Amino acid sequence: MNRSRWIDAFRLIGLGWYVATSIVLGVVVGLLIDGWVDTKPLFTLIGLGLGLTIAFYGLYRLVYPVLKRNDKEKD
């Protein structure tokens, strides 16, 4: 296994942590703002949506180069 494969493997291992951290931080920040402003579900849902958006965008940015490189290797 060459070096770029190892780098790709470690990049893909970190995806789960990245997605989970993005979602959890979005919800926690939403809960903190809800407790401070006293609007119970509003900012929690906004934080969840923001966390999901950041997670999927980051997922795309991390996976796309790996998939692109694999397509070039097949040709």
PDB file of N, CA, C, O and CB in Angstrom:
ATOM      1  N   MET A   1       0.854  -1.179   0.000  1.00  0.00           N
ATOM      2  CA  MET A   1       0.000   0.000   0.000  1.00  0.00           C
ATOM      3  C   MET A   1       0.894   1.234   0.000  1.00  0.00           C
ATOM      4  O   MET A   1       1.757   1.386   0.865  1.00  0.00           O
ATOM      5  CB  MET A   1      -0.968   0.002   1.228  1.00  0.00           C
ATOM      6  N   ASN A   2       0.683   2.103  -0.964  1.00  0.00           N
ATOM      7  CA  ASN A   2       1.546   3.286  -1.044  1.00  0.00           C
ATOM      8  C   ASN A   2       1.091   4.373  -0.071  1.00  0.00           C
ATOM      9  O   ASN A   2       0.061   4.256   0.593  1.00  0.00           O
ATOM     10  CB  ASN A   2       1.561   3.838  -2.476  1.00  0.00           C
ATOM     11  N   ARG A   3       1.881   5.414  -0.013  1.00  0.00           N
ATOM     12  CA  ARG A   3       1.665   6.455   0.993  1.00  0.00           C
ATOM     13  C   ARG A   3       0.344   7.189   0.813  1.00  0.00           C
ATOM     14  O   ARG A   3      -0.306   7.516   1.806  1.00  0.00           O
ATOM     15  CB  ARG A   3       2.795   7.447   0.954  1.00  0.00           C
ATOM     16  N   SER A   4      -0.075   7.460  -0.421  1.00  0.00           N
ATOM     17  CA  SER A   4      -1.330   8.189  -0.631  1.00  0.00           C
ATOM     18  C   SER A   4      -2.522   7.367  -0.170  1.00  0.00           C
ATOM     19  O   SER A   4      -3.522   7.933   0.271  1.00  0.00           O
ATOM     20  CB  SER A   4      -1.494   8.565  -2.104  1.00  0.00           C
ATOM     21  N   ARG A   5      -2.438   6.061  -0.262  1.00  0.00           N
ATOM     22  CA  ARG A   5      -3.519   5.198   0.242  1.00  0.00           C
ATOM     23  C   ARG A   5      -3.635   5.304   1.757  1.00  0.00           C
ATOM     24  O   ARG A   5      -4.740   5.329   2.298  1.00  0.00           O
ATOM     25  CB  ARG A   5      -3.279   3.731  -0.166  1.00  0.00           C
ATOM     26  N   TRP A   6      -2.492   5.366   2.444  1.00  0.00           N
ATOM     27  CA  TRP A   6      -2.521   5.520   3.906  1.00  0.00           C
ATOM     28  C   TRP A   6      -3.134   6.862   4.301  1.00  0.00           C
ATOM     29  O   TRP A   6      -3.919   6.941   5.246  1.00  0.00           O
ATOM     30  CB  TRP A   6      -1.099   5.398   4.490  1.00  0.00           C
ATOM     31  N   ILE A   7      -2.775   7.894   3.583  1.00  0.00           N
ATOM     32  CA  ILE A   7      -3.335   9.216   3.872  1.00  0.00           C
ATOM     33  C   ILE A   7      -4.842   9.197   3.648  1.00  0.00           C
ATOM     34  O   ILE A   7      -5.597   9.736   4.458  1.00  0.00           O
ATOM     35  CB  ILE A   7      -2.670  10.303   2.989  1.00  0.00           C
ATOM     36  N   ASP A   8      -5.280   8.583   2.561  1.00  0.00           N
ATOM     37  CA  ASP A   8      -6.714   8.462   2.293  1.00  0.00           C
ATOM     38  C   ASP A   8      -7.421   7.656   3.379  1.00  0.00           C
ATOM     39  O   ASP A   8      -8.535   7.990   3.784  1.00  0.00           O
ATOM     40  CB  ASP A   8      -6.944   7.811   0.929  1.00  0.00           C
ATOM     41  N   ALA A   9      -6.768   6.595   3.848  1.00  0.00           N
ATOM     42  CA  ALA A   9      -7.366   5.766   4.895  1.00  0.00           C
ATOM     43  C   ALA A   9      -7.557   6.558   6.187  1.00  0.00           C
ATOM     44  O   ALA A   9      -8.614   6.484   6.813  1.00  0.00           O
ATOM     45  CB  ALA A   9      -6.496   4.532   5.159  1.00  0.00           C
ATOM     46  N   PHE A  10      -6.546   7.307   6.582  1.00  0.00           N
ATOM     47  CA  PHE A  10      -6.673   8.109   7.802  1.00  0.00           C
ATOM     48  C   PHE A  10      -7.696   9.227   7.637  1.00  0.00           C
ATOM     49  O   PHE A  10      -8.389   9.581   8.592  1.00  0.00           O
ATOM     50  CB  PHE A  10      -5.319   8.700   8.188  1.00  0.00           C
ATOM     51  N   ARG A  11      -7.794   9.779   6.442  1.00  0.00           N
ATOM     52  CA  ARG A  11      -8.791  10.806   6.171  1.00  0.00           C
ATOM     53  C   ARG A  11     -10.199  10.229   6.323  1.00  0.00           C
ATOM     54  O   ARG A  11     -11.079  10.880   6.886  1.00  0.00           O
ATOM     55  CB  ARG A  11      -8.596  11.391   4.757  1.00  0.00           C
ATOM     56  N   LEU A  12     -10.408   9.038   5.832  1.00  0.00           N
ATOM     57  CA  LEU A  12     -11.730   8.421   5.914  1.00  0.00           C
ATOM     58  C   LEU A  12     -12.066   7.967   7.332  1.00  0.00           C
ATOM     59  O   LEU A  12     -13.235   7.963   7.718  1.00  0.00           O
ATOM     60  CB  LEU A  12     -11.811   7.240   4.965  1.00  0.00           C
ATOM     61  N   ILE A  13     -11.062   7.587   8.105  1.00  0.00           N
ATOM     62  CA  ILE A  13     -11.305   7.217   9.494  1.00  0.00           C
ATOM     63  C   ILE A  13     -11.811   8.427  10.291  1.00  0.00           C
ATOM     64  O   ILE A  13     -12.670   8.285  11.161  1.00  0.00           O
ATOM     65  CB  ILE A  13     -10.017   6.649  10.132  1.00  0.00           C
ATOM     66  N   GLY A  14     -11.285   9.591   9.996  1.00  0.00           N
ATOM     67  CA  GLY A  14     -11.685  10.799  10.719  1.00  0.00           C
ATOM     68  C   GLY A  14     -13.044  11.337  10.343  1.00  0.00           C
ATOM     69  O   GLY A  14     -13.554  12.234  11.014  1.00  0.00           O
ATOM     70  N   LEU A  15     -13.649  10.814   9.286  1.00  0.00           N
ATOM     71  CA  LEU A  15     -14.948  11.327   8.858  1.00  0.00           C
ATOM     72  C   LEU A  15     -16.040  11.155   9.908  1.00  0.00           C
ATOM     73  O   LEU A  15     -16.834  12.067  10.137  1.00  0.00           O
ATOM     74  CB  LEU A  15     -15.365  10.646   7.590  1.00  0.00           C
ATOM     75  N   GLY A  16     -16.080  10.006  10.533  1.00  0.00           N
ATOM     76  CA  GLY A  16     -17.106   9.757  11.556  1.00  0.00           C
ATOM     77  C   GLY A  16     -17.007  10.732  12.713  1.00  0.00           C
ATOM     78  O   GLY A  16     -18.012  11.260  13.190  1.00  0.00           O
ATOM     79  N   TRP A  17     -15.791  10.958  13.151  1.00  0.00           N
ATOM     80  CA  TRP A  17     -15.583  11.916  14.244  1.00  0.00           C
ATOM     81  C   TRP A  17     -15.960  13.327  13.825  1.00  0.00           C
ATOM     82  O   TRP A  17     -16.550  14.077  14.602  1.00  0.00           O
ATOM     83  CB  TRP A  17     -14.130  11.886  14.710  1.00  0.00           C
ATOM     84  N   TYR A  18     -15.617  13.680  12.602  1.00  0.00           N
ATOM     85  CA  TYR A  18     -15.929  15.025  12.105  1.00  0.00           C
ATOM     86  C   TYR A  18     -17.435  15.253  12.048  1.00  0.00           C
ATOM     87  O   TYR A  18     -17.931  16.288  12.493  1.00  0.00           O
ATOM     88  CB  TYR A  18     -15.312  15.240  10.715  1.00  0.00           C
ATOM     89  N   VAL A  19     -18.156  14.283  11.500  1.00  0.00           N
ATOM     90  CA  VAL A  19     -19.614  14.417  11.373  1.00  0.00           C
ATOM     91  C   VAL A  19     -20.256  14.476  12.755  1.00  0.00           C
ATOM     92  O   VAL A  19     -21.091  15.344  13.010  1.00  0.00           O
ATOM     93  CB  VAL A  19     -20.206  13.239  10.554  1.00  0.00           C
ATOM     94  N   ALA A  20     -19.879  13.568  13.646  1.00  0.00           N
ATOM     95  CA  ALA A  20     -20.465  13.546  14.987  1.00  0.00           C
ATOM     96  C   ALA A  20     -20.171  14.829  15.753  1.00  0.00           C
ATOM     97  O   ALA A  20     -21.056  15.373  16.411  1.00  0.00           O
ATOM     98  CB  ALA A  20     -19.946  12.348  15.770  1.00  0.00           C
ATOM     99  N   THR A  21     -18.945  15.312  15.673  1.00  0.00           N
ATOM    100  CA  THR A  21     -18.566  16.535  16.388  1.00  0.00           C
ATOM    101  C   THR A  21     -19.322  17.743  15.857  1.00  0.00           C
ATOM    102  O   THR A  21     -19.763  18.590  16.635  1.00  0.00           O
ATOM    103  CB  THR A  21     -17.061  16.775  16.277  1.00  0.00           C
ATOM    104  N   SER A  22     -19.475  17.830  14.553  1.00  0.00           N
ATOM    105  CA  SER A  22     -20.198  18.963  13.964  1.00  0.00           C
ATOM    106  C   SER A  22     -21.648  18.999  14.442  1.00  0.00           C
ATOM    107  O   SER A  22     -22.159  20.057  14.810  1.00  0.00           O
ATOM    108  CB  SER A  22     -20.152  18.888  12.428  1.00  0.00           C
ATOM    109  N   ILE A  23     -22.300  17.855  14.435  1.00  0.00           N
ATOM    110  CA  ILE A  23     -23.706  17.801  14.839  1.00  0.00           C
ATOM    111  C   ILE A  23     -23.856  18.064  16.325  1.00  0.00           C
ATOM    112  O   ILE A  23     -24.723  18.839  16.730  1.00  0.00           O
ATOM    113  CB  ILE A  23     -24.315  16.445  14.485  1.00  0.00           C
ATOM    114  N   VAL A  24     -23.030  17.434  17.142  1.00  0.00           N
ATOM    115  CA  VAL A  24     -23.129  17.611  18.594  1.00  0.00           C
ATOM    116  C   VAL A  24     -22.846  19.058  18.991  1.00  0.00           C
ATOM    117  O   VAL A  24     -23.559  19.623  19.820  1.00  0.00           O
ATOM    118  CB  VAL A  24     -22.155  16.665  19.318  1.00  0.00           C
ATOM    119  N   LEU A  25     -21.816  19.658  18.409  1.00  0.00           N
ATOM    120  CA  LEU A  25     -21.514  21.057  18.753  1.00  0.00           C
ATOM    121  C   LEU A  25     -22.638  21.994  18.330  1.00  0.00           C
ATOM    122  O   LEU A  25     -22.957  22.941  19.050  1.00  0.00           O
ATOM    123  CB  LEU A  25     -20.202  21.495  18.095  1.00  0.00           C
ATOM    124  N   GLY A  26     -23.240  21.742  17.176  1.00  0.00           N
ATOM    125  CA  GLY A  26     -24.365  22.567  16.747  1.00  0.00           C
ATOM    126  C   GLY A  26     -25.532  22.486  17.709  1.00  0.00           C
ATOM    127  O   GLY A  26     -26.142  23.503  18.037  1.00  0.00           O
ATOM    128  N   VAL A  27     -25.847  21.282  18.165  1.00  0.00           N
ATOM    129  CA  VAL A  27     -26.956  21.104  19.108  1.00  0.00           C
ATOM    130  C   VAL A  27     -26.626  21.718  20.464  1.00  0.00           C
ATOM    131  O   VAL A  27     -27.475  22.373  21.069  1.00  0.00           O
ATOM    132  CB  VAL A  27     -27.286  19.611  19.273  1.00  0.00           C
ATOM    133  N   VAL A  28     -25.407  21.515  20.946  1.00  0.00           N
ATOM    134  CA  VAL A  28     -25.026  22.058  22.261  1.00  0.00           C
ATOM    135  C   VAL A  28     -25.056  23.581  22.252  1.00  0.00           C
ATOM    136  O   VAL A  28     -25.557  24.195  23.194  1.00  0.00           O
ATOM    137  CB  VAL A  28     -23.624  21.566  22.664  1.00  0.00           C
ATOM    138  N   VAL A  29     -24.531  24.190  21.207  1.00  0.00           N
ATOM    139  CA  VAL A  29     -24.576  25.659  21.117  1.00  0.00           C
ATOM    140  C   VAL A  29     -26.024  26.128  21.040  1.00  0.00           C
ATOM    141  O   VAL A  29     -26.380  27.134  21.654  1.00  0.00           O
ATOM    142  CB  VAL A  29     -23.778  26.167  19.880  1.00  0.00           C
ATOM    143  N   GLY A  30     -26.865  25.409  20.293  1.00  0.00           N
ATOM    144  CA  GLY A  30     -28.286  25.749  20.231  1.00  0.00           C
ATOM    145  C   GLY A  30     -28.960  25.649  21.588  1.00  0.00           C
ATOM    146  O   GLY A  30     -29.759  26.511  21.954  1.00  0.00           O
ATOM    147  N   LEU A  31     -28.641  24.603  22.331  1.00  0.00           N
ATOM    148  CA  LEU A  31     -29.214  24.456  23.676  1.00  0.00           C
ATOM    149  C   LEU A  31     -28.759  25.576  24.608  1.00  0.00           C
ATOM    150  O   LEU A  31     -29.559  26.097  25.386  1.00  0.00           O
ATOM    151  CB  LEU A  31     -28.828  23.100  24.271  1.00  0.00           C
ATOM    152  N   LEU A  32     -27.496  25.946  24.537  1.00  0.00           N
ATOM    153  CA  LEU A  32     -26.991  27.036  25.384  1.00  0.00           C
ATOM    154  C   LEU A  32     -27.671  28.362  25.054  1.00  0.00           C
ATOM    155  O   LEU A  32     -28.037  29.124  25.950  1.00  0.00           O
ATOM    156  CB  LEU A  32     -25.471  27.177  25.222  1.00  0.00           C
ATOM    157  N   ILE A  33     -27.836  28.628  23.767  1.00  0.00           N
ATOM    158  CA  ILE A  33     -28.519  29.873  23.378  1.00  0.00           C
ATOM    159  C   ILE A  33     -29.980  29.823  23.794  1.00  0.00           C
ATOM    160  O   ILE A  33     -30.526  30.833  24.239  1.00  0.00           O
ATOM    161  CB  ILE A  33     -28.406  30.110  21.852  1.00  0.00           C
ATOM    162  N   ASP A  34     -30.633  28.655  23.656  1.00  0.00           N
ATOM    163  CA  ASP A  34     -32.025  28.520  24.090  1.00  0.00           C
ATOM    164  C   ASP A  34     -32.169  28.770  25.591  1.00  0.00           C
ATOM    165  O   ASP A  34     -33.128  29.407  26.025  1.00  0.00           O
ATOM    166  CB  ASP A  34     -32.557  27.128  23.739  1.00  0.00           C
ATOM    167  N   GLY A  35     -31.231  28.277  26.371  1.00  0.00           N
ATOM    168  CA  GLY A  35     -31.287  28.508  27.819  1.00  0.00           C
ATOM    169  C   GLY A  35     -31.067  29.963  28.176  1.00  0.00           C
ATOM    170  O   GLY A  35     -31.633  30.460  29.150  1.00  0.00           O
ATOM    171  N   TRP A  36     -30.252  30.645  27.399  1.00  0.00           N
ATOM    172  CA  TRP A  36     -29.944  32.047  27.671  1.00  0.00           C
ATOM    173  C   TRP A  36     -31.078  32.955  27.217  1.00  0.00           C
ATOM    174  O   TRP A  36     -31.441  33.895  27.924  1.00  0.00           O
ATOM    175  CB  TRP A  36     -28.640  32.449  26.982  1.00  0.00           C
ATOM    176  N   VAL A  37     -31.643  32.682  26.037  1.00  0.00           N
ATOM    177  CA  VAL A  37     -32.689  33.543  25.474  1.00  0.00           C
ATOM    178  C   VAL A  37     -34.078  33.080  25.896  1.00  0.00           C
ATOM    179  O   VAL A  37     -35.036  33.845  25.790  1.00  0.00           O
ATOM    180  CB  VAL A  37     -32.592  33.570  23.946  1.00  0.00           C
ATOM    181  N   ASP A  38     -34.208  31.836  26.375  1.00  0.00           N
ATOM    182  CA  ASP A  38     -35.471  31.244  26.822  1.00  0.00           C
ATOM    183  C   ASP A  38     -36.449  31.032  25.661  1.00  0.00           C
ATOM    184  O   ASP A  38     -37.632  31.351  25.775  1.00  0.00           O
ATOM    185  CB  ASP A  38     -36.115  32.130  27.885  1.00  0.00           C
ATOM    186  N   THR A  39     -35.954  30.501  24.563  1.00  0.00           N
ATOM    187  CA  THR A  39     -36.791  30.056  23.440  1.00  0.00           C
ATOM    188  C   THR A  39     -36.441  28.592  23.214  1.00  0.00           C
ATOM    189  O   THR A  39     -35.530  28.277  22.448  1.00  0.00           O
ATOM    190  CB  THR A  39     -36.557  30.935  22.120  1.00  0.00           C
ATOM    191  N   LYS A  40     -37.161  27.706  23.878  1.00  0.00           N
ATOM    192  CA  LYS A  40     -36.724  26.319  24.009  1.00  0.00           C
ATOM    193  C   LYS A  40     -36.350  25.605  22.713  1.00  0.00           C
ATOM    194  O   LYS A  40     -35.167  25.292  22.578  1.00  0.00           O
ATOM    195  CB  LYS A  40     -37.780  25.559  24.664  1.00  0.00           C
ATOM    196  N   PRO A  41     -37.195  25.317  21.768  1.00  0.00           N
ATOM    197  CA  PRO A  41     -36.710  24.457  20.681  1.00  0.00           C
ATOM    198  C   PRO A  41     -36.098  25.207  19.497  1.00  0.00           C
ATOM    199  O   PRO A  41     -35.481  24.576  18.638  1.00  0.00           O
ATOM    200  CB  PRO A  41     -37.835  23.617  20.186  1.00  0.00           C
ATOM    201  N   LEU A  42     -36.247  26.514  19.424  1.00  0.00           N
ATOM    202  CA  LEU A  42     -35.883  27.250  18.222  1.00  0.00           C
ATOM    203  C   LEU A  42     -34.390  27.159  17.905  1.00  0.00           C
ATOM    204  O   LEU A  42     -34.021  26.687  16.830  1.00  0.00           O
ATOM    205  CB  LEU A  42     -36.284  28.696  18.370  1.00  0.00           C
ATOM    206  N   PHE A  43     -33.546  27.592  18.799  1.00  0.00           N
ATOM    207  CA  PHE A  43     -32.116  27.623  18.514  1.00  0.00           C
ATOM    208  C   PHE A  43     -31.483  26.230  18.535  1.00  0.00           C
ATOM    209  O   PHE A  43     -30.440  26.013  17.918  1.00  0.00           O
ATOM    210  CB  PHE A  43     -31.416  28.516  19.513  1.00  0.00           C
ATOM    211  N   THR A  44     -32.110  25.290  19.240  1.00  0.00           N
ATOM    212  CA  THR A  44     -31.629  23.910  19.188  1.00  0.00           C
ATOM    213  C   THR A  44     -31.821  23.357  17.784  1.00  0.00           C
ATOM    214  O   THR A  44     -30.929  22.698  17.251  1.00  0.00           O
ATOM    215  CB  THR A  44     -32.365  23.025  20.225  1.00  0.00           C
ATOM    216  N   LEU A  45     -32.969  23.616  17.186  1.00  0.00           N
ATOM    217  CA  LEU A  45     -33.222  23.157  15.820  1.00  0.00           C
ATOM    218  C   LEU A  45     -32.340  23.888  14.808  1.00  0.00           C
ATOM    219  O   LEU A  45     -31.864  23.289  13.843  1.00  0.00           O
ATOM    220  CB  LEU A  45     -34.696  23.352  15.463  1.00  0.00           C
ATOM    221  N   ILE A  46     -32.128  25.176  15.033  1.00  0.00           N
ATOM    222  CA  ILE A  46     -31.224  25.924  14.153  1.00  0.00           C
ATOM    223  C   ILE A  46     -29.798  25.379  14.281  1.00  0.00           C
ATOM    224  O   ILE A  46     -29.103  25.217  13.277  1.00  0.00           O
ATOM    225  CB  ILE A  46     -31.257  27.443  14.493  1.00  0.00           C
ATOM    226  N   GLY A  47     -29.367  25.098  15.499  1.00  0.00           N
ATOM    227  CA  GLY A  47     -28.041  24.510  15.720  1.00  0.00           C
ATOM    228  C   GLY A  47     -27.914  23.135  15.081  1.00  0.00           C
ATOM    229  O   GLY A  47     -26.871  22.802  14.519  1.00  0.00           O
ATOM    230  N   LEU A  48     -28.973  22.335  15.167  1.00  0.00           N
ATOM    231  CA  LEU A  48     -28.967  21.023  14.528  1.00  0.00           C
ATOM    232  C   LEU A  48     -28.847  21.158  13.014  1.00  0.00           C
ATOM    233  O   LEU A  48     -28.065  20.447  12.382  1.00  0.00           O
ATOM    234  CB  LEU A  48     -30.237  20.244  14.891  1.00  0.00           C
ATOM    235  N   GLY A  49     -29.621  22.070  12.434  1.00  0.00           N
ATOM    236  CA  GLY A  49     -29.546  22.292  10.997  1.00  0.00           C
ATOM    237  C   GLY A  49     -28.182  22.797  10.567  1.00  0.00           C
ATOM    238  O   GLY A  49     -27.645  22.357   9.550  1.00  0.00           O
ATOM    239  N   LEU A  50     -27.623  23.710  11.331  1.00  0.00           N
ATOM    240  CA  LEU A  50     -26.295  24.231  11.021  1.00  0.00           C
ATOM    241  C   LEU A  50     -25.227  23.148  11.163  1.00  0.00           C
ATOM    242  O   LEU A  50     -24.320  23.051  10.337  1.00  0.00           O
ATOM    243  CB  LEU A  50     -25.965  25.415  11.930  1.00  0.00           C
ATOM    244  N   GLY A  51     -25.337  22.342  12.208  1.00  0.00           N
ATOM    245  CA  GLY A  51     -24.387  21.244  12.403  1.00  0.00           C
ATOM    246  C   GLY A  51     -24.467  20.222  11.280  1.00  0.00           C
ATOM    247  O   GLY A  51     -23.439  19.734  10.809  1.00  0.00           O
ATOM    248  N   LEU A  52     -25.690  19.892  10.845  1.00  0.00           N
ATOM    249  CA  LEU A  52     -25.850  18.957   9.730  1.00  0.00           C
ATOM    250  C   LEU A  52     -25.285  19.526   8.432  1.00  0.00           C
ATOM    251  O   LEU A  52     -24.651  18.812   7.654  1.00  0.00           O
ATOM    252  CB  LEU A  52     -27.323  18.607   9.544  1.00  0.00           C
ATOM    253  N   THR A  53     -25.522  20.813   8.207  1.00  0.00           N
ATOM    254  CA  THR A  53     -25.004  21.453   6.999  1.00  0.00           C
ATOM    255  C   THR A  53     -23.478  21.438   6.985  1.00  0.00           C
ATOM    256  O   THR A  53     -22.868  21.099   5.970  1.00  0.00           O
ATOM    257  CB  THR A  53     -25.518  22.896   6.895  1.00  0.00           C
ATOM    258  N   ILE A  54     -22.870  21.798   8.091  1.00  0.00           N
ATOM    259  CA  ILE A  54     -21.413  21.797   8.192  1.00  0.00           C
ATOM    260  C   ILE A  54     -20.872  20.376   8.051  1.00  0.00           C
ATOM    261  O   ILE A  54     -19.847  20.165   7.404  1.00  0.00           O
ATOM    262  CB  ILE A  54     -20.960  22.414   9.531  1.00  0.00           C
ATOM    263  N   ALA A  55     -21.554  19.405   8.651  1.00  0.00           N
ATOM    264  CA  ALA A  55     -21.100  18.018   8.576  1.00  0.00           C
ATOM    265  C   ALA A  55     -21.127  17.502   7.139  1.00  0.00           C
ATOM    266  O   ALA A  55     -20.159  16.893   6.684  1.00  0.00           O
ATOM    267  CB  ALA A  55     -21.969  17.127   9.469  1.00  0.00           C
ATOM    268  N   PHE A  56     -22.213  17.738   6.428  1.00  0.00           N
ATOM    269  CA  PHE A  56     -22.299  17.216   5.066  1.00  0.00           C
ATOM    270  C   PHE A  56     -21.389  17.967   4.102  1.00  0.00           C
ATOM    271  O   PHE A  56     -20.860  17.369   3.165  1.00  0.00           O
ATOM    272  CB  PHE A  56     -23.730  17.285   4.575  1.00  0.00           C
ATOM    273  N   TYR A  57     -21.200  19.245   4.311  1.00  0.00           N
ATOM    274  CA  TYR A  57     -20.265  19.989   3.469  1.00  0.00           C
ATOM    275  C   TYR A  57     -18.832  19.499   3.699  1.00  0.00           C
ATOM    276  O   TYR A  57     -18.079  19.294   2.747  1.00  0.00           O
ATOM    277  CB  TYR A  57     -20.367  21.505   3.756  1.00  0.00           C
ATOM    278  N   GLY A  58     -18.468  19.315   4.955  1.00  0.00           N
ATOM    279  CA  GLY A  58     -17.138  18.799   5.264  1.00  0.00           C
ATOM    280  C   GLY A  58     -16.950  17.383   4.762  1.00  0.00           C
ATOM    281  O   GLY A  58     -15.868  17.021   4.299  1.00  0.00           O
ATOM    282  N   LEU A  59     -17.997  16.582   4.849  1.00  0.00           N
ATOM    283  CA  LEU A  59     -17.948  15.222   4.328  1.00  0.00           C
ATOM    284  C   LEU A  59     -17.669  15.238   2.831  1.00  0.00           C
ATOM    285  O   LEU A  59     -16.847  14.465   2.336  1.00  0.00           O
ATOM    286  CB  LEU A  59     -19.263  14.483   4.620  1.00  0.00           C
ATOM    287  N   TYR A  60     -18.344  16.106   2.125  1.00  0.00           N
ATOM    288  CA  TYR A  60     -18.130  16.249   0.686  1.00  0.00           C
ATOM    289  C   TYR A  60     -16.696  16.678   0.397  1.00  0.00           C
ATOM    290  O   TYR A  60     -16.040  16.119  -0.482  1.00  0.00           O
ATOM    291  CB  TYR A  60     -19.119  17.266   0.091  1.00  0.00           C
ATOM    292  N   ARG A  61     -16.214  17.666   1.136  1.00  0.00           N
ATOM    293  CA  ARG A  61     -14.858  18.188   0.899  1.00  0.00           C
ATOM    294  C   ARG A  61     -13.774  17.149   1.204  1.00  0.00           C
ATOM    295  O   ARG A  61     -12.719  17.159   0.569  1.00  0.00           O
ATOM    296  CB  ARG A  61     -14.623  19.437   1.749  1.00  0.00           C
ATOM    297  N   LEU A  62     -14.017  16.260   2.160  1.00  0.00           N
ATOM    298  CA  LEU A  62     -13.025  15.258   2.512  1.00  0.00           C
ATOM    299  C   LEU A  62     -13.078  14.023   1.608  1.00  0.00           C
ATOM    300  O   LEU A  62     -12.044  13.406   1.350  1.00  0.00           O
ATOM    301  CB  LEU A  62     -13.215  14.846   3.946  1.00  0.00           C
ATOM    302  N   VAL A  63     -14.250  13.660   1.131  1.00  0.00           N
ATOM    303  CA  VAL A  63     -14.393  12.440   0.336  1.00  0.00           C
ATOM    304  C   VAL A  63     -14.152  12.692  -1.151  1.00  0.00           C
ATOM    305  O   VAL A  63     -13.654  11.807  -1.846  1.00  0.00           O
ATOM    306  CB  VAL A  63     -15.779  11.847   0.539  1.00  0.00           C
ATOM    307  N   TYR A  64     -14.485  13.847  -1.641  1.00  0.00           N
ATOM    308  CA  TYR A  64     -14.390  14.115  -3.078  1.00  0.00           C
ATOM    309  C   TYR A  64     -12.980  13.903  -3.644  1.00  0.00           C
ATOM    310  O   TYR A  64     -12.856  13.263  -4.688  1.00  0.00           O
ATOM    311  CB  TYR A  64     -14.833  15.530  -3.357  1.00  0.00           C
ATOM    312  N   PRO A  65     -11.910  14.406  -3.011  1.00  0.00           N
ATOM    313  CA  PRO A  65     -10.572  14.157  -3.574  1.00  0.00           C
ATOM    314  C   PRO A  65     -10.206  12.671  -3.620  1.00  0.00           C
ATOM    315  O   PRO A  65      -9.519  12.229  -4.541  1.00  0.00           O
ATOM    316  CB  PRO A  65      -9.530  14.904  -2.763  1.00  0.00           C
ATOM    317  N   VAL A  66     -10.660  11.905  -2.635  1.00  0.00           N
ATOM    318  CA  VAL A  66     -10.371  10.479  -2.614  1.00  0.00           C
ATOM    319  C   VAL A  66     -11.065   9.788  -3.785  1.00  0.00           C
ATOM    320  O   VAL A  66     -10.457   8.981  -4.489  1.00  0.00           O
ATOM    321  CB  VAL A  66     -10.813   9.853  -1.277  1.00  0.00           C
ATOM    322  N   LEU A  67     -12.335  10.108  -3.984  1.00  0.00           N
ATOM    323  CA  LEU A  67     -13.079   9.503  -5.079  1.00  0.00           C
ATOM    324  C   LEU A  67     -12.524   9.929  -6.437  1.00  0.00           C
ATOM    325  O   LEU A  67     -12.450   9.123  -7.365  1.00  0.00           O
ATOM    326  CB  LEU A  67     -14.553   9.871  -4.978  1.00  0.00           C
ATOM    327  N   LYS A  68     -12.140  11.176  -6.544  1.00  0.00           N
ATOM    328  CA  LYS A  68     -11.593  11.683  -7.798  1.00  0.00           C
ATOM    329  C   LYS A  68     -10.276  10.981  -8.133  1.00  0.00           C
ATOM    330  O   LYS A  68     -10.042  10.607  -9.282  1.00  0.00           O
ATOM    331  CB  LYS A  68     -11.383  13.205  -7.717  1.00  0.00           C
ATOM    332  N   ARG A  69      -9.424  10.805  -7.132  1.00  0.00           N
ATOM    333  CA  ARG A  69      -8.143  10.136  -7.341  1.00  0.00           C
ATOM    334  C   ARG A  69      -8.351   8.674  -7.731  1.00  0.00           C
ATOM    335  O   ARG A  69      -7.633   8.155  -8.586  1.00  0.00           O
ATOM    336  CB  ARG A  69      -7.278  10.231  -6.076  1.00  0.00           C
ATOM    337  N   ASN A  70      -9.331   8.001  -7.110  1.00  0.00           N
ATOM    338  CA  ASN A  70      -9.599   6.614  -7.454  1.00  0.00           C
ATOM    339  C   ASN A  70     -10.129   6.467  -8.865  1.00  0.00           C
ATOM    340  O   ASN A  70      -9.826   5.482  -9.538  1.00  0.00           O
ATOM    341  CB  ASN A  70     -10.577   6.019  -6.482  1.00  0.00           C
ATOM    342  N   ASP A  71     -10.920   7.434  -9.329  1.00  0.00           N
ATOM    343  CA  ASP A  71     -11.405   7.389 -10.705  1.00  0.00           C
ATOM    344  C   ASP A  71     -10.256   7.552 -11.700  1.00  0.00           C
ATOM    345  O   ASP A  71     -10.251   6.900 -12.745  1.00  0.00           O
ATOM    346  CB  ASP A  71     -12.458   8.477 -10.933  1.00  0.00           C
ATOM    347  N   LYS A  72      -9.290   8.409 -11.391  1.00  0.00           N
ATOM    348  CA  LYS A  72      -8.137   8.589 -12.276  1.00  0.00           C
ATOM    349  C   LYS A  72      -7.260   7.339 -12.321  1.00  0.00           C
ATOM    350  O   LYS A  72      -6.689   7.016 -13.362  1.00  0.00           O
ATOM    351  CB  LYS A  72      -7.306   9.789 -11.824  1.00  0.00           C
ATOM    352  N   GLU A  73      -7.153   6.635 -11.188  1.00  0.00           N
ATOM    353  CA  GLU A  73      -6.327   5.430 -11.154  1.00  0.00           C
ATOM    354  C   GLU A  73      -6.951   4.301 -11.975  1.00  0.00           C
ATOM    355  O   GLU A  73      -6.229   3.454 -12.501  1.00  0.00           O
ATOM    356  CB  GLU A  73      -6.121   4.973  -9.709  1.00  0.00           C
ATOM    357  N   LYS A  74      -8.272   4.278 -12.091  1.00  0.00           N
ATOM    358  CA  LYS A  74      -8.939   3.232 -12.860  1.00  0.00           C
ATOM    359  C   LYS A  74      -8.727   3.394 -14.350  1.00  0.00           C
ATOM    360  O   LYS A  74      -8.726   2.409 -15.088  1.00  0.00           O
ATOM    361  CB  LYS A  74     -10.414   3.223 -12.558  1.00  0.00           C
ATOM    362  N   ASP A  75      -8.548   4.630 -14.803  1.00  0.00           N
ATOM    363  CA  ASP A  75      -8.363   4.876 -16.241  1.00  0.00           C
ATOM    364  C   ASP A  75      -7.029   4.471 -16.763  1.00  0.00           C
ATOM    365  O   ASP A  75      -6.757   4.628 -17.953  1.00  0.00           O
ATOM    366  CB  ASP A  75      -8.565   6.298 -16.541  1.00  0.00           C
TER     367      ASP A  75
END
